[in-house]
Structure formats: C-alpha cells, structure tokens
Amino acid sequence: MKEKLIIGLLMAATFAASAGKVDQASTSLLSRATNNAAPVGINSTPDSSVTIDFSVLTGESWDAQGSPNNVIGSCVLGGTITGVEWTNVEVATVGASWLSEATMLFSDSAGGGGINLSVGNGDDFAGTGTYSSGGIIDFTDNALPDIVALGDGLLPIEFFEGFDDVANAIDANFTAGTVTIWGIGLTPDPACQFAAAAVVLAPPTPVPSLNLYALVALFLALLVFGYKRSRA
C-alpha cells in the first residue's frame, strides 16, 4: 500500500511538472526580455559583428534567467546590437528538459533592452537538435528594438532555461556551431570564453551602381575616337 502511494505521488508530481511545461510551450524564436517600446524609424545598418564558437567551449544552460548559476558570456563590446545569426548550433538537453527551453539573453550590462533567443523554438521535447538561421535575423524587422550598450560598452550574453526542470543543475548544452552578433561598432571582448572565433567582420562594401550618363559619355568618346582613327 505504501509503495502504491509513493508511485501515485511521483506520477502526480510528474503530471504537474508536465502540465507546467505545456503551459509555457515556446511561441517565439525572438522575444523581448523586458517591456521595451517597438522600434521607430529606419532599420539600423550593421557595420561589424562578433562570432562565438561553441566548439571552443560548450555553452551551459543551467537555471531560470537571473540565477547566479547561469553562464554569462562577456564576448561583445561596442555600441549597438542590431541582429543575430546562427549556423549549425547544436543543442543537447539533459533529462526531461526541452530543446526550446535553452535560451540566450542579449542585453546591456544592466540587463536592459534585452532580447531572448531560443534557437530550438518549437521543439518542445528533449533530445539533440541542430539549428541555422539562414542569414541575419534583424531585430527591427521583427518589431524588436536594437540593443544599445551603456557607457561601459558591455553587451553580455546570458545562457538560461525558459523552464527550469532541475534547479542547480545543467538542463542543456550548446555543443557546436556558431552564433554571430551583428551591430554597430562591435568588437570582441578579450575575456570571452568562446574567444577563439571572436572576430570582427565588417560587411563588404557594396559595389556602386554604374551611372547611365557616364556610360553614354564613354560610348560617345569611343565613337569619336573611332571616327578620328578612320580618317587618319
């Protein structure tokens, strides 16, 4: 009788935990971490980026946002983050944790202007998954504000769980792939744990379009030159 009671309590606890997880099932790849106003005006144009590489060091996702257990990457310095890009990022969960719960928070040093990124958004199950964005995801294109650094120029990245299955324990690991943070005036922080691939990549300078009047003038000049040669 006692064993049946214990099993019943365990089943009830598991059901309650599962119900809680279903209630918070992921709904957004990118989301505001704080109540910021929607962006206004023209989209910002990035001029630099910093890339972090999880093959250099595994990114550990521990507890709920703000926990002292969480890993905070000091990788990005500069002015403004305008978007993110990720390539072949592999997430491996621990226990019953879901892939969608492993989250990265981009913010200023005070936690303001924060934006959450869940690369496994929609994968509300445990396991291993690999994800790529297919290009830069611009914040303002998604009705989110750019992240502007404070006077210290620090733009930290916190790894946390959208739903903490086990307190004081790792719920997921970022084991491979790269995340590139795009913005304005960004440089890598030498203190970055993932520093081996932290580099600044300025976008290529666009090729200027050809001027129609210049082409016409060039064509006429060639005609005149050919005419003079034929008369010589």
C-alpha positions as CSV (number, residue, x, y, z in Angstrom):
1,M,0.0,0.0,0.0
2,K,2.8,2.4,0.9
3,E,4.6,1.6,-2.4
4,K,1.4,2.4,-4.4
5,L,1.1,5.7,-2.5
6,I,4.7,6.7,-3.3
7,I,4.2,5.7,-7.0
8,G,1.0,7.7,-7.1
9,L,2.6,10.8,-5.6
10,L,5.5,10.5,-8.1
11,M,3.0,10.2,-11.0
12,A,1.1,13.2,-9.7
13,A,4.3,15.3,-9.4
14,T,5.4,14.3,-13.0
15,F,2.0,15.2,-14.3
16,A,2.1,18.6,-12.6
17,A,5.5,19.3,-14.0
18,S,4.5,18.2,-17.5
19,A,1.4,20.4,-17.3
20,G,3.6,23.4,-16.3
21,K,5.8,22.7,-19.3
22,V,2.9,22.5,-21.7
23,D,1.5,25.8,-20.4
24,Q,4.8,27.5,-21.2
25,A,5.4,25.9,-24.6
26,S,7.6,28.1,-26.8
27,T,5.8,30.6,-29.0
28,S,8.6,32.9,-30.3
29,L,12.1,32.5,-31.7
30,L,13.0,36.0,-30.6
31,S,11.2,37.8,-27.8
32,R,11.6,40.8,-25.6
33,A,13.1,40.1,-22.2
34,T,11.8,43.4,-20.9
35,N,8.9,45.6,-21.8
36,N,10.6,47.7,-24.5
37,A,8.8,50.0,-26.9
38,A,8.7,48.9,-30.5
39,P,11.4,50.4,-32.7
40,V,10.7,53.6,-34.6
41,G,12.1,54.7,-37.9
42,I,14.5,53.2,-40.4
43,N,16.3,49.9,-39.6
44,S,19.9,50.2,-38.4
45,T,22.6,49.0,-40.7
46,P,25.3,46.8,-39.1
47,D,28.9,47.6,-39.8
48,S,30.6,44.8,-37.7
49,S,30.0,41.5,-35.9
50,V,31.4,39.2,-33.3
51,T,31.2,35.5,-33.6
52,I,31.2,33.0,-30.7
53,D,32.0,29.3,-31.3
54,F,30.6,26.5,-29.2
55,S,33.3,24.1,-30.5
56,V,35.8,26.2,-28.5
57,L,33.8,25.8,-25.2
58,T,30.4,24.3,-24.5
59,G,27.7,26.8,-23.6
60,E,25.9,25.5,-20.5
61,S,22.2,26.3,-19.8
62,W,21.5,25.9,-16.1
63,D,18.6,27.6,-14.4
64,A,15.9,30.3,-14.9
65,Q,17.1,33.8,-16.0
66,G,19.0,35.7,-13.4
67,S,20.2,32.7,-11.5
68,P,23.8,33.0,-10.1
69,N,24.4,29.6,-11.6
70,N,24.0,30.8,-15.1
71,V,26.8,31.3,-17.6
72,I,27.3,34.9,-18.7
73,G,29.5,35.3,-21.7
74,S,31.4,38.6,-21.8
75,C,32.1,38.5,-25.5
76,V,30.8,41.6,-27.2
77,L,31.9,45.2,-26.7
78,G,30.7,48.3,-28.6
79,G,27.7,50.4,-29.4
80,T,24.6,48.6,-30.6
81,I,23.4,45.0,-31.4
82,T,21.1,45.0,-34.4
83,G,20.6,41.3,-35.1
84,V,21.9,37.8,-34.7
85,E,22.8,34.9,-37.0
86,W,23.5,31.2,-36.1
87,T,24.9,28.4,-38.0
88,N,24.8,24.7,-37.2
89,V,24.2,25.4,-33.5
90,E,23.8,22.0,-31.7
91,V,21.7,21.9,-28.5
92,A,21.7,18.8,-26.3
93,T,19.3,18.6,-23.4
94,V,19.7,16.8,-20.1
95,G,16.8,14.7,-18.7
96,A,13.3,16.0,-19.4
97,S,14.4,19.5,-20.5
98,W,13.1,20.7,-23.9
99,L,15.2,22.0,-26.7
100,S,13.0,25.1,-26.9
101,E,13.9,26.0,-23.3
102,A,17.6,26.6,-23.9
103,T,17.8,30.4,-24.3
104,M,20.4,33.1,-24.8
105,L,19.7,36.6,-23.5
106,F,21.3,39.6,-25.3
107,S,21.3,42.8,-23.3
108,D,23.2,45.7,-21.9
109,S,25.2,45.3,-18.7
110,A,22.2,46.3,-16.6
111,G,20.0,43.7,-18.3
112,G,18.0,46.4,-20.1
113,G,16.9,46.3,-23.7
114,G,17.1,42.5,-23.5
115,I,16.1,40.1,-26.3
116,N,15.8,36.4,-25.8
117,L,16.8,33.9,-28.5
118,S,15.7,30.3,-28.5
119,V,17.3,28.6,-31.5
120,G,15.2,25.4,-30.8
121,N,11.9,27.3,-30.7
122,G,9.0,25.0,-31.3
123,D,10.9,21.8,-30.4
124,D,9.1,21.2,-27.2
125,F,10.8,17.9,-26.5
126,A,14.0,16.5,-25.1
127,G,17.0,15.4,-27.3
128,T,19.6,16.9,-29.6
129,G,18.9,19.4,-32.4
130,T,21.0,21.4,-34.8
131,Y,19.8,24.8,-36.0
132,S,20.7,27.5,-38.5
133,S,19.1,30.9,-39.1
134,G,19.9,31.0,-42.9
135,G,21.1,34.6,-42.5
136,I,21.0,37.6,-40.2
137,I,17.8,38.0,-38.2
138,D,17.4,41.7,-37.8
139,F,15.7,42.9,-34.6
140,T,13.8,45.8,-36.0
141,D,12.4,43.6,-38.8
142,N,10.8,41.6,-36.0
143,A,9.3,44.6,-34.2
144,L,12.1,44.4,-31.6
145,P,14.4,47.3,-30.5
146,D,18.1,47.3,-31.2
147,I,20.2,46.7,-28.0
148,V,22.2,49.8,-27.1
149,A,25.2,49.5,-24.7
150,L,25.5,51.7,-21.7
151,G,28.6,53.8,-21.1
152,D,30.7,50.8,-20.2
153,G,30.3,49.3,-23.7
154,L,29.5,45.8,-22.3
155,L,26.9,43.6,-24.1
156,P,26.8,40.3,-22.2
157,I,25.1,37.1,-23.2
158,E,23.3,35.0,-20.5
159,F,22.5,31.3,-21.1
160,F,19.4,30.3,-19.2
161,E,16.4,27.9,-19.2
162,G,12.9,29.1,-20.2
163,F,11.6,26.4,-17.9
164,D,13.9,25.2,-15.2
165,D,13.4,21.4,-14.8
166,V,16.1,20.8,-12.2
167,A,17.5,23.6,-10.0
168,N,21.2,24.0,-9.6
169,A,21.9,21.6,-12.5
170,I,22.6,21.9,-16.2
171,D,19.5,21.4,-18.3
172,A,21.1,21.8,-21.7
173,N,24.4,22.3,-23.5
174,F,25.3,24.3,-26.7
175,T,27.9,21.8,-28.0
176,A,28.7,23.0,-31.6
177,G,28.1,25.7,-34.1
178,T,28.5,29.5,-34.1
179,V,26.4,32.5,-33.2
180,T,27.3,35.8,-34.8
181,I,26.1,39.0,-33.2
182,W,25.7,41.9,-35.7
183,G,25.7,45.5,-34.9
184,I,27.3,48.9,-35.0
185,G,30.8,49.5,-33.7
186,L,31.2,46.0,-32.2
187,T,34.5,44.4,-31.2
188,P,35.2,41.1,-29.4
189,D,35.9,41.2,-25.6
190,P,39.3,39.5,-24.9
191,A,37.6,38.0,-21.8
192,C,35.2,35.9,-23.9
193,Q,35.1,32.2,-23.0
194,F,34.5,31.4,-26.7
195,A,37.2,33.8,-27.9
196,A,38.9,31.6,-30.4
197,A,36.5,32.6,-33.1
198,A,35.5,36.0,-31.8
199,V,36.4,38.3,-34.7
200,V,35.1,41.5,-36.2
201,L,33.6,41.1,-39.7
202,A,32.7,44.3,-41.5
203,P,30.1,43.7,-44.3
204,P,31.6,44.0,-47.8
205,T,31.4,47.5,-49.3
206,P,28.5,47.5,-51.9
207,V,29.5,47.9,-55.5
208,P,28.3,51.3,-56.7
209,S,25.8,51.2,-59.5
210,L,27.0,52.5,-62.9
211,N,26.0,55.9,-63.9
212,L,23.9,56.0,-67.1
213,Y,25.2,59.4,-68.2
214,A,28.8,58.2,-67.6
215,L,28.1,55.2,-69.9
216,V,26.7,57.4,-72.6
217,A,29.7,59.8,-72.4
218,L,32.1,56.8,-72.6
219,F,30.2,55.5,-75.7
220,L,30.3,58.8,-77.4
221,A,34.0,59.2,-76.7
222,L,34.7,55.8,-78.2
223,L,32.7,56.8,-81.3
224,V,34.7,60.0,-81.7
225,F,38.0,58.1,-81.2
226,G,37.0,55.5,-83.8
227,Y,35.9,58.2,-86.3
228,K,39.3,60.0,-85.9
229,R,41.2,56.8,-86.5
230,S,39.2,56.0,-89.7
231,R,40.0,59.5,-91.1
232,A,43.7,59.2,-90.3
